[in-house]
Amino acid sequence: MSEKVQQLWKDWRLHVLVFAIVLVTETIGTYKIPIGPGVLLLLPMLYAVIIGIALFFTPLVKEKQSKNAENLVFLSVALLVAKFGVQGGPALPRLIEAGPALFLQEIGNLGTILIGLPVAVLLGLKRESIGMTHSIGREANVALISDKYGFGSAEGRGVMAIYIFGTVFGAIFMGLISGLLATITPIHPLAFAMATGIGSGSMTAAALGPLVSAFPDMKDDLIAFSGASNLATSVTGLYASIFIGLPLTEKLYSLMTRRKNIGAKGKVEV
């Protein structure tokens, strides 16, 4: 065992803090807030994320704990992915029945371009908007933008802004919106389970929890579809960004900024 790994396990302050957060959040339990025909589910994981963020700004968490926690998160996500794989095996016939929908759902991630890019341009963002909106901005996308444009480029700053924002608020947002949409819309729960697989282990777990709580009788199928979807996104997501997402974002950005510039010139002449 390397010295670095030993230091991770010997960081007693980090383990005590995490254990305390788990005790507090599990004691609070799950709360359901009715909103019209739907239900907003507040799960222990949501509390844990909020408490963890709050503790980061206190003297209880040093720089050492924040760095060690980052490495241990990846270990936890690896265990989660392994669980998805084990539970996905028995549900393989159901996954096959889903057909191409399970793989075509990756196209849905391109909605960040069609919705986010126009908003970013209207807000006055320049080429940062390309890095921000070509995908959900996880690790593979940060590597793609850094390789193509450079880490210090405008596009690099954009993708890093979304990466940080997603890391801090992504799990909270996904945990809140997942259960609400699943209970107020007529869309099948398995479709929402596939939608949770966006290529981020923490966001997937946060979005899956409310679905399982809302539809406990479908627990195994929900976990299987979510895990398979997240795996498919992890495998195909980078290629979708390379061949579809990034070129489409570049093209749309050029069209929108050109039209915006033409409009601005016309106003000046008048």
N, C-alpha and C positions, 0 to 999 in steps of 0.2 A: 504494500500500500504506500503510495507516494506521500511525501510530507504535506503537500497541498491538501490531499484528501483527508489526512489525519487532522489538519487544522480545521477543516469544515466540521468534523464530528466533535471536536473538542471545544467548539464555540458555544459554551454553556449558556451565555446570555441570549443568543439567538434561539436556542432550543426552548429555553424557559419562556421567552416572549411568545413564541409560536404556540406552545402548549397552553399558555394563559389565554391567548386569543381563541383557541379552539374551545376551551372550557366556557368562556364567556359567550361565544356565538352559539354553541350547542345548547347552553342554558336558555338563551333567548328563544331559540327554536324558529319555526316557520310561521309567518304571518300572512294571512290572505286579506287583501283589501279589495272589496267589490267595486268595480268601475263600470257602471252600466251593465251590459250582459257579460262582461269579461271579469277577470280576476287578476289583480297585480300580486304576484307572489314574491315575498321577501324571504330569502333563504339564508342560512348561516354563512354560506360562502360570500354572499353580498356584504354581510356585516364584517366578515373577516378582511375583505379587501379594503373597506372604508377604515376600519380600525388600524390595519397595517399602514395605510397611507398616512393616517394621523400620527401614528407612533414614529414614523420616519422623521418628522419635524420636531421630535422631542429628544432630550439628552439620553433617553434609554437606548436609542439606536445609534451606534457609531458607524463610521464609514466601513469598518471591518464587517459589521453585521449585514449591511446593505449589499456588499460585494459577495459575501458567503451565501446570502439568501438567494441571489440571482442564480448561482450554480445549483443550489438545492432545488430550486423551482424546476429546472430542467430535469432533474432526477425524478421529481414527483410527477411531472408530465409524462415521462417515459413509462412509469408504472401505470398511469392512467391509460396510455395508448395500448399497453400490454393487456389491460383489462378489456378494453374495447375489442381487441383482437380475439381474445378468448371467448367473449360473449357473442362475437360476430360469427364465429364458426358454426354453431348450431342453427343460426338464422340464415345460413347461406342460401337455402331455397327461396326464402322471402326476398333476399337481396337480388337474386337472379330474376325473380318475378318483376322487380322494379324496372328491369330492362335498362335502356339507355338513359332514363331519367336521372339515375344515380350519377352518371358521368356528365350529362349535359347540364346539371345544376351548376357546374363551374362557370358557365356563361353568365349566370346570375350575378357573379361577383363583378361583372363589367358595369353593373348599375352604378358603381362609384364614379365611373367616368361620365355617364349620361346625366347623372343628377349632380354630382359634386363639382365637376369641371365648370359648368356654366355659373354656378354659385361663386366659385373661387375667382373666376374672371370678373364677374360683376362686383366683387368685393375689392378689386384692384390688384389682386395677386398676379405676378408675372409668371416666369417659367417655374417658379416654386410649385405652381398648381399642377404641373405635369407629374412631379414626384409625389405630390399629395394625393392625386385622384386616380392614378393608373391602376391602383389595386388597394387592398386594405392595409398595405404597408407593413408586412411582417419581415422576418429575417431574410428570406429569399429575395424579397423585393428591394430591401435595402442594398443587398449585394448586387442585384441587377443594375440599379440606378448608379451605384458607386462605380461599377465597372464601365458603364456606358458614358456617364457624364463626369465622374469624379466626385469624391466625397464632399469636397468643398464647394461644389457647384450649386447653383440655385435649385436645380432638381434634387440634389443631394440634401440640401437643407429642408426641402419640402417633404421628402420621404421620411427623414429623421423626425420631423415635427409630428407626422402622423404616427410613426412607430412609438414615440414616447407617449403621445396622447392615447393611443390604443392600449399601451401597456398599463397606463394609470386608470383610464376610464372605460376601456373596452369591455372588461368583464362585468362592470357595474351596468353598463348600458345593455349588454346582451342578456344579463340576468333579469333585468326589468322588462325588456320589450318582448322576450320570448314567450313567457307565460301569458302576457296580456294579449298578444296577437293570436296565440293559439286558442284562446278562449272566447274571443269576440269575432273571429272570422270563421267562415265555413270550410276553410282549407283543412285537408286531412292532417292529423298530427304527425304522420310519417313524413309528410312534405316538410314540415317544420324541423323534424329531426334531421333530415338531409340538409336543411338550410343552416343548421348549427355547425356543420363541418366547414369552417372557413379557413382552416390552416393554422389555427392558434389553439393550442391545448387548453389554455386557461379560459379563453372565450367560449370554446366548445363546451367545456364543463359547466361554465356559468349559465349558458343558454339551455343546456340539457336538463339541469336540475329542475327548473320550473315545469318543463314538459313532463318529466317523470312524476312530479307531484300532482300535476293536473290530470294525468292519464295513467294512474298506477297499474291498471290492468294491461297496459301495453308496454310496460317497463322494458322487457327484454328486446322487443322489436325496436323501440325508440333508441336504446343504447347501441344496438347493432347497426341501425341505419346511420346514426350520428357518427359512430366510429368509422364505418366504411366511407362515409362522405368526407370526413376529415382526412382520412388516408388518401382518398382520391384527389382531394384538393392539394394536399402536400406534394403529391406526385405530379399532377398535371397543372397546378396553379402557376408555377414558374414559366412553363411553356406557353400557357395562355397569356401571360403577361408579355412574354418576348414576342410572340407572333401576332397577337391580337390586341391586347390591352395597351401596350406602350405605343405601337404605331397608330392606333385609333386615337389615343389621347393627343399625340403630336399633331395629327391631322385636324382634329376638332379644335385644338388650341390655335392652330394657324388660321383656320377659318373664322373663329370667333374674334380673335385679336385684329385680323385684317378688317373685318366688318366694323369692329369698334373704332379702329383708326380712321376708316373712311367716313364713318358717322361723325367723328370728332372734327375732321377737316371740313366737312360740309357745314357744321355749325359755326366754325370760325369764319368761313367765307360769307355766310349770311350776316 
